[in-house]
Amino acid sequence: MRYEIRVSGVMSEATRREGFPELEGFVVSSQTVLFGDVVDDAHLYGLLARFQSLGLRVTEFRQLPE
């Protein structure tokens, strides 16, 4: 399933590549928007744990239509 994740603030490209190599991203209106495939629940919870460990605030997490 594909997801879009919006994070408060501007995440550096280096942080995005190192912390979330499986996701693509861009910055819009002082938010970082990440998107990509999430393979299962374990992957989803792992992503959330990585956001938390990096001190990032997720403002939206939504499944994209297929």
N, CA, C and O of each residue as an XYZ file, in Angstrom:
264
protein
N       0.835     -1.182      0.000
C       0.000      0.000      0.000
C       0.880      1.246      0.000
O       1.930      1.277      0.641
N       0.450      2.247     -0.709
C       1.194      3.511     -0.748
C       0.619      4.460      0.288
O      -0.595      4.541      0.478
N       1.513      5.171      0.950
C       1.117      6.131      1.970
C       1.757      7.480      1.697
O       2.809      7.580      1.064
N       1.092      8.511      2.191
C       1.644      9.867      2.221
C       1.750     10.257      3.680
O       0.797     10.103      4.444
N       2.912     10.762      4.066
C       3.166     11.171      5.446
C       3.607     12.624      5.424
O       4.557     12.982      4.728
N       2.920     13.452      6.183
C       3.289     14.868      6.288
C       3.916     15.106      7.656
O       3.389     14.688      8.688
N       5.053     15.786      7.632
C       5.818     16.058      8.840
C       5.933     17.565      9.005
O       6.205     18.280      8.041
N       5.732     18.038     10.199
C       5.857     19.462     10.504
C       7.302     19.890     10.333
O       8.214     19.243     10.847
N       7.509     20.989      9.604
C       8.852     21.526      9.414
C       9.527     20.981      8.175
O       8.994     20.121      7.473
N      10.705     21.502      7.927
C      11.484     21.122      6.749
C      12.555     20.127      7.166
O      13.445     20.447      7.953
N      12.458     18.918      6.626
C      13.449     17.871      6.891
C      14.543     17.995      5.836
O      14.251     18.119      4.646
N      15.779     17.962      6.263
C      16.875     18.049      5.299
C      16.880     16.815      4.400
O      16.407     15.745      4.783
N      17.418     16.987      3.215
C      17.498     15.871      2.272
C      18.350     14.745      2.846
O      18.043     13.570      2.646
N      19.420     15.098      3.560
C      20.284     14.077      4.166
C      19.527     13.276      5.222
O      19.661     12.053      5.279
N      18.733     13.945      6.056
C      17.947     13.252      7.072
C      16.926     12.333      6.411
O      16.723     11.204      6.857
N      16.283     12.816      5.346
C      15.304     11.987      4.658
C      15.945     10.746      4.058
O      15.418      9.643      4.199
N      17.072     10.918      3.395
C      17.757      9.775      2.770
C      18.253      8.778      3.798
O      18.122      7.570      3.603
N      18.823      9.270      4.896
C      19.379      8.380      5.912
C      18.301      7.742      6.779
O      18.378      6.557      7.101
N      17.299      8.528      7.154
C      16.270      8.020      8.057
C      15.158      7.258      7.378
O      14.548      6.372      7.977
N      14.886      7.603      6.110
C      13.747      7.014      5.391
C      14.134      6.725      3.938
O      13.554      7.300      3.017
N      15.107      5.841      3.729
C      15.593      5.610      2.365
C      14.542      5.028      1.423
O      14.672      5.147      0.205
N      13.508      4.401      1.971
C      12.484      3.782      1.141
C      11.405      4.760      0.682
O      10.521      4.392     -0.092
N      11.474      6.006      1.158
C      10.455      6.997      0.836
C      11.020      8.115     -0.027
O      12.191      8.476      0.092
N      10.180      8.657     -0.892
C      10.495      9.858     -1.656
C       9.923     11.035     -0.886
O       9.085     10.846     -0.004
N      10.359     12.240     -1.202
C       9.817     13.373     -0.473
C      10.061     14.706     -1.134
O      10.876     14.842     -2.047
N       9.322     15.694     -0.640
C       9.491     17.071     -1.079
C       8.976     17.981      0.031
O       8.291     17.536      0.952
N       9.320     19.262     -0.074
C       8.914     20.252      0.925
C       7.869     21.153      0.297
O       8.011     21.591     -0.845
N       6.798     21.430      1.070
C       5.757     22.340      0.629
C       5.215     23.065      1.853
O       4.831     22.439      2.842
N       5.188     24.377      1.775
C       4.563     25.198      2.808
C       4.986     24.810      4.231
O       4.140     24.524      5.078
N       6.281     24.801      4.480
C       6.890     24.484      5.781
C       6.511     23.099      6.320
O       6.487     22.879      7.531
N       6.219     22.181      5.411
C       6.008     20.774      5.764
C       6.856     19.913      4.840
O       7.122     20.280      3.696
N       7.270     18.773      5.351
C       7.916     17.782      4.512
C       6.881     16.714      4.207
O       6.240     16.178      5.111
N       6.725     16.411      2.927
C       5.777     15.387      2.493
C       6.579     14.196      1.999
O       7.389     14.321      1.081
N       6.352     13.040      2.612
C       7.015     11.804      2.217
C       5.967     10.856      1.667
O       4.810     10.895      2.084
N       6.364     10.011      0.737
C       5.421      9.040      0.197
C       6.174      7.814     -0.289
O       7.343      7.885     -0.671
N       5.478      6.695     -0.264
C       6.074      5.455     -0.738
C       5.283      4.258     -0.274
O       4.244      4.387      0.374
N       5.795      3.089     -0.617
C       5.127      1.845     -0.271
C       5.434      1.444      1.169
O       6.570      1.542      1.632
N       4.394      0.991      1.862
C       4.517      0.417      3.198
C       4.046     -1.025      3.057
O       2.891     -1.278      2.714
N       4.948     -1.971      3.323
C       4.670     -3.364      2.969
C       3.769     -4.100      3.958
O       3.031     -5.005      3.567
N       3.823     -3.718      5.238
C       2.989     -4.403      6.222
C       2.926     -3.578      7.506
O       3.515     -2.500      7.590
N       2.208     -4.090      8.501
C       2.054     -3.360      9.762
C       3.388     -3.127     10.464
O       3.604     -2.061     11.041
N       4.275     -4.104     10.422
C       5.580     -3.953     11.069
C       6.355     -2.790     10.437
O       6.996     -2.013     11.145
N       6.296     -2.677      9.136
C       6.964     -1.575      8.443
C       6.349     -0.238      8.858
O       7.067      0.729      9.113
N       5.026     -0.188      8.925
C       4.314      1.021      9.334
C       4.739      1.465     10.734
O       5.063      2.633     10.946
N       4.736      0.534     11.682
C       5.133      0.873     13.053
C       6.611      1.233     13.137
O       7.005      2.067     13.952
N       7.426      0.608     12.298
C       8.842      0.962     12.245
C       9.050      2.389     11.764
O       9.890      3.114     12.296
N       8.278      2.795     10.748
C       8.353      4.181     10.273
C       7.977      5.152     11.387
O       8.673      6.139     11.624
N       6.873      4.865     12.064
C       6.438      5.743     13.157
C       7.497      5.834     14.247
O       7.727      6.913     14.795
N       8.138      4.731     14.566
C       9.200      4.733     15.576
C      10.385      5.580     15.117
O      10.988      6.288     15.924
N      10.725      5.512     13.823
C      11.829      6.331     13.308
C      11.499      7.817     13.383
O      12.352      8.627     13.746
N      10.250      8.180     13.036
C       9.856      9.586     13.168
C      10.021     10.046     14.605
O      10.571     11.117     14.863
N       9.547      9.241     15.532
C       9.616      9.597     16.952
C      11.070      9.697     17.418
O      11.424     10.631     18.137
N      11.904      8.755     17.020
C      13.298      8.771     17.477
C      14.072      9.975     16.939
O      15.041     10.419     17.554
N      13.639     10.501     15.791
C      14.277     11.686     15.216
C      13.635     12.986     15.700
O      14.049     14.074     15.299
N      12.629     12.871     16.558
C      11.973     14.059     17.100
C      11.093     14.778     16.092
O      10.863     15.982     16.210
N      10.598     14.041     15.095
C       9.767     14.641     14.053
C       8.289     14.491     14.404
O       7.869     13.461     14.931
N       7.511     15.520     14.109
C       6.072     15.515     14.410
C       5.277     15.214     13.144
O       5.233     16.019     12.214
N       4.648     14.034     13.127
C       3.809     13.636     11.998
C       2.465     14.345     12.136
O       1.794     14.219     13.161
N       2.076     15.089     11.105
C       0.802     15.804     11.147
C      -0.293     15.085     10.370
O      -1.478     15.293     10.627
N       0.100     14.241      9.423
C      -0.891     13.480      8.649
C      -0.240     12.209      8.118
O       0.914     12.216      7.691
N      -0.992     11.135      8.154
C      -0.525      9.831      7.680
C      -1.714      9.213      6.977
O      -2.682      8.828      7.633
N      -1.665      9.108      5.646
C      -2.846      8.591      4.958
C      -2.476      7.642      3.839
O      -1.442      7.781      3.185
N      -3.356      6.668      3.638
C      -3.175      5.711      2.560
C      -3.610      6.359      1.256
O      -4.662      6.994      1.189
N      -2.801      6.195      0.226
C      -3.119      6.724     -1.087
C      -3.912      5.698     -1.887
O      -3.727      4.495     -1.705
N      -4.793      6.162     -2.772
C      -5.528      5.208     -3.602
C      -4.581      4.447     -4.520
O      -3.553      4.972     -4.946
N      -4.934      3.234     -4.810
C      -4.109      2.384     -5.690
C      -4.188      2.831     -7.118
O      -3.558      2.230     -7.989
